[in-house]
Amino acid sequence: MVFRRVLAPQGAGPETVSFAVGGRYRVAVAVWSGAGSERAGLKAFSPEWVELELEA
């Protein structure tokens, strides 16, 4: 997967996270697979936080 967005959005609201190169962030991931008959609330997800580290 590739996620693309600016690190620190301008005019960010209170729910918007700003990222920094070298920063570490805890994230969770949920993925739906239509071929696997996953839909609505049926999905695969990370049961624990996953650490994301941003490199330059």
C-alpha positions as CSV (number, residue, x, y, z in Angstrom):
1,M,0.0,0.0,0.0
2,V,1.0,3.6,-0.6
3,F,-0.5,6.4,1.4
4,R,0.2,9.9,0.2
5,R,-0.5,13.2,1.9
6,V,1.3,16.3,3.0
7,L,3.1,15.9,6.4
8,A,1.6,19.0,8.0
9,P,-1.6,20.2,6.3
10,Q,-2.3,23.9,6.3
11,G,-5.5,25.0,8.1
12,A,-5.7,21.6,9.9
13,G,-8.5,21.1,12.3
14,P,-8.3,19.6,15.8
15,E,-8.7,16.0,14.5
16,T,-5.9,16.4,11.9
17,V,-2.5,14.8,12.7
18,S,0.6,16.5,11.6
19,F,3.6,14.2,10.8
20,A,7.3,15.0,10.9
21,V,10.2,13.2,9.2
22,G,11.9,11.0,11.9
23,G,8.7,10.8,13.9
24,R,7.1,7.6,15.2
25,Y,3.4,7.2,15.3
26,R,1.1,4.4,16.4
27,V,-1.5,3.5,13.8
28,A,-4.1,0.8,13.2
29,V,-5.1,-0.7,9.8
30,A,-8.3,-2.1,8.5
31,V,-8.6,-3.7,5.1
32,W,-11.6,-4.9,3.2
33,S,-11.3,-7.7,0.6
34,G,-14.3,-7.9,-1.7
35,A,-12.9,-11.1,-3.2
36,G,-12.9,-12.6,0.3
37,S,-16.6,-11.6,0.7
38,E,-15.6,-9.0,3.2
39,R,-18.1,-6.1,3.4
40,A,-19.6,-3.6,5.9
41,G,-18.1,-4.5,9.3
42,L,-16.5,-7.7,8.0
43,K,-12.8,-7.0,7.5
44,A,-9.3,-7.8,8.4
45,F,-7.6,-5.5,10.9
46,S,-4.5,-5.1,13.0
47,P,-5.3,-6.3,16.5
48,E,-2.6,-4.1,18.0
49,W,-1.1,-0.7,17.3
50,V,1.5,-0.8,14.5
51,E,4.4,1.6,14.8
52,L,4.9,3.8,11.7
53,E,8.3,5.6,11.4
54,L,8.7,8.3,8.8
55,E,12.1,8.4,7.0
56,A,13.4,11.0,4.7
